[in-house]
Amino acid sequence: MGALAALLVLGGCAGRVPGVIGQACLNSDRPAATPALCSCVQQVANQTLTSAEQRRAAQFFRNPQRAQEVRQSDRPGDERFWQRYRAFADRAAAICG
């Protein structure tokens, strides 16, 4: 769960950042993030997640409970997505944090 928490802290930016993850970061209410950090997270997303996975992950910024639901799901598709999402979040925290 630490990777999710680290990624969710990345919201709260002001400015314009391209990409669905970058925009989710900018539109969240987390004050620790900057436009540079949101851009970095988007760059990591571009390297590690498909477009569809990015759209799905962006929902977590608006609704952290949704992340919990996916994490706890027994559905194979959710489990595969969660593994890829965790890898993304861990990498984003290492590179951008």
C-alpha positions in Angstrom: 0.0 0.0 0.0 3.0 2.3 0.4 3.4 2.8 -3.3 -0.2 3.9 -3.6 0.1 6.3 -0.8 3.3 7.7 -2.3 1.6 8.2 -5.7 -1.5 9.8 -4.2 0.7 12.3 -2.4 1.8 13.5 -5.8 -1.4 15.5 -6.5 -2.2 19.1 -5.9 -0.2 20.8 -8.7 -0.9 24.1 -10.3 -0.2 24.7 -14.0 -0.7 22.6 -17.1 0.8 19.1 -17.6 -0.1 16.9 -20.5 -1.5 13.4 -20.1 -4.3 11.9 -18.1 -2.1 11.1 -15.1 -0.5 14.5 -15.1 -3.9 16.2 -15.2 -5.2 13.9 -12.4 -2.2 15.0 -10.4 -2.9 18.7 -11.1 -6.6 18.4 -10.3 -6.1 16.6 -7.0 -6.1 18.3 -3.6 -2.7 17.1 -2.5 -0.4 20.1 -1.7 3.0 18.3 -1.8 3.1 18.1 -5.6 4.5 20.6 -8.1 4.0 20.9 -11.9 7.4 19.4 -12.4 6.5 16.4 -10.2 3.2 15.9 -12.0 5.1 16.0 -15.3 7.6 13.4 -14.0 4.9 11.1 -12.9 3.2 11.4 -16.3 6.5 10.5 -18.0 6.8 7.4 -15.9 3.2 6.5 -16.7 4.0 6.9 -20.4 6.9 4.4 -20.0 5.1 1.8 -17.9 1.3 1.9 -18.5 -0.9 1.7 -21.6 -3.3 4.5 -22.3 -6.2 2.5 -21.0 -4.3 1.7 -17.8 -3.4 5.4 -17.4 -7.1 6.3 -17.6 -7.9 3.7 -15.0 -5.1 4.8 -12.7 -6.1 8.5 -13.0 -9.4 7.6 -11.3 -7.4 6.8 -8.2 -6.5 10.5 -7.7 -10.2 11.4 -7.6 -11.3 8.4 -5.7 -8.7 6.6 -3.6 -11.4 4.1 -2.4 -11.5 2.8 -6.0 -7.8 1.9 -5.7 -8.6 -0.1 -2.6 -11.4 -1.9 -4.4 -9.1 -2.9 -7.3 -6.3 -3.9 -4.9 -8.6 -6.2 -2.9 -10.4 -7.6 -6.0 -10.1 -11.3 -6.8 -10.8 -10.7 -10.5 -7.7 -11.8 -12.6 -7.9 -8.6 -14.7 -7.8 -6.4 -11.6 -5.0 -8.4 -10.1 -2.9 -8.0 -13.3 -3.7 -4.3 -13.5 -2.8 -3.8 -9.8 0.6 -5.4 -10.3 1.3 -3.1 -13.2 0.0 -0.1 -11.3 2.2 -1.0 -8.3 5.2 -1.2 -10.6 4.4 2.2 -12.0 3.8 3.7 -8.5 7.1 2.3 -7.2 9.0 3.6 -10.2 7.4 7.0 -10.0 8.2 7.3 -6.3 11.8 6.3 -7.0 12.4 8.6 -10.0 10.1 11.5 -9.2 10.0 11.5 -5.4 
